[in-house]
Every structure is written in C-alpha cells, then in structure tokens.
Amino acid sequence: MESSAITKGSVNQALNLDISFDINNRLHDAFTIRYSAAPKDNILHDISNVPTPCLQSSQAFETWHGVECTSSTINHWQLFNNDQYLLASVPITPLEHLPIDQATEKAYSMLFKQLQECGYPHLIRTWNFFPDITQDGYAGANNYQLFCSGRARAYAQYSLTPQPYPAATVIGTHDEGLCIYFIAAKSAGIGIENTKQVSAFEYPTSYGEDPPLFSRALLHRNQDQQILFISGTASITGHITQYEGDVNKQTEVCLENIQHLLSTAVHEHQFANIALSEFIQFKVYIKHPEHLETVKTHVQHQLGMHAPIIYLQADMCRSDLLVEIEALAISPLS
Ligand code: 3EB
C-alpha cells in the first residue's frame, strides 16, 4: 500500500502524522514507530519497534513529522522535539529480572526525569506494551494491575504535573520487554472524560489496588492546531465490560464511546465539529486475528472506506475484551 500523507504543515509547533506500510527514509526529522512482529534489520536502528503484528501487512509505520532529532544527556535517549512537543520512546526495559510493577516504576521515573530536564513537563499521550498482560503476577495481582501500581508509584514520586492524566493505550504483546513511547508538551492539555464511563482513575479497587492513571481523551492546543488524543477505548460502560464474547457488539460500543468523547470536545471545548471519518488515525487492536474481517466490516461501515486505520493484533488488559480502538483528530486553528 502507498504511503499516504494525512496532513501537511510547515509551522514549527504543528505535529503531523503519516501512516504507511513502507519505510519512509526521512528518519531524522520525524519520529517513527514500526508495528511488526518481525525482527528489525539494522537499517531501522533508530526506529522504535512495537511487537504487535500488523494484520494488514507485514509491518506498519507511524511517522510524526514536525520534530527534529536530538539526543539527551540522561541515558542517551533519542528525543524528537519542536517548540511545543517532545516525542520519544523509553529505552526498552528488559523484564527478565524485574516484575512488571518495578519495571514500570523505573521506566516512568526515567520518563518524568527526562521531561523535567528537557522542559516539557506535561505528559499528554502514552503508549505502553508488555507481555502476558492478563496473567497472574504476584501478591494476587495480574500483570496489568501490577503495571498500574508501578505507574501510580512513579506518578506519586516524580510527576511534576499529575493532572490531567495523559491519554493512554496499554496493550499486551507476545514479545519480551516493556515498551513505552510518549508525547509530552510545554503547556498543559485538557482532560476529557466520558460521562457513560467511570473515569479509570476512579475505578473501584476490585479492578486493582491502584487505579489506571489516564484520561479518556486529552485535548491539546498549540498555536496552529487543536489535537484530540483519544485513549485506547473498549467496550466498557460504567466500569463494566459489555457484550462478552460478541466482537461485533464490542466494536460498536468502542465507536460509540469514541463518538461521545468527540461530541464532548466539540460542545464543551470548541473542537472542530468533524465526523469520525475525518479523523487522522484509528488504531484497532484485535485479540483474535480471525475477527479481523468482522471488525473491519463494522468499522468501515461506520467510518467509510477511506478512513486511515491500522489493525493490530494485541491482547487487552481484561481477558473479556476482544477489541479496543484509539483515535487521533487534528483541527487547524484558522
Ligand atoms: C479501560 O477502559 C480499558 O491503563 O492506561 C485503556 C486505555 C485501558 C488505557 C491504561 C487502560 C489504559 O479500562 C483499558
């Protein structure tokens, strides 16, 4: 499939995203993530890889333009930044010797130190991947619950600007290591919650001792754009999973929840009144590859044939969730 530029901009605060299924050679003025289960060849050494197989192609690339590569004195990170935003991956934390809560606490404390040193104190979007997400860890907690505890501990100790929490995605892989990438900003965003869902940071403790610290969506405005980051969104109403075992219905609830968040952004925060089909990107995480056609048919019926969508295989943080969808919309400020 051809590379498709979604938006273009030349102003120095704007962020622009491309999705493609082929490698793009402009590596140093763009932050690129590759989604693939295949090993990386050397040529891709400065691209971050996420080990979630792409269900449409052997690999997919997500390229954020409008930033330049610099390196940091802390841990030699490769950072990509402009006047307003900082994008980077946290160097992969091997899990061999660390339980997931400790690995997560370590990764997030490094992340928060990096933000402080670079002067981008507001974490606005995170993506988090690790193996065996619903399996038992220790002390009666599963690995996702342990991840939430590690994140909460790092927030309590190191975050300079806790609220609003970033928009987030947390996904299970079948590969080793904890992999985190993120976007931070110099100015704060606005957290948006879904009135049909209990805020995740207020979930009852039956879901885990420490709540998931994320906003359902985060709206960020720069000089040129308003960016709406919608978190990984599942078939959850209140705090309860809906339609266990029915992937078609679960997809419907995900899209309704996303539409609800968009409507809130439009009515309460002056976000452009656009349709879901005008979004910049959807990422659809599917647990069982054999559900691809069912989910795709449903999603295309709702969003049209031309919406930019990547379908990835992944495990969700609750074993009864079969599908999860995240989304990104950008509206220019005129
Ligand atoms: C949910 O709504 C589904 O722990 O940061 C989605 C997005 C989910 C982010 C997180 C969890 C997280 O509870 C799971």
Boltz pocket constraint, residues with backbone or C-beta under 6 A from the ligand:
constraints:
  - pocket:
      binder: B
      contacts: [[A, 168], [A, 169], [A, 170], [A, 200], [A, 212], [A, 213], [A, 214], [A, 231], [A, 232], [A, 233], [A, 234], [A, 236], [A, 317]]
      max_distance: 6.0
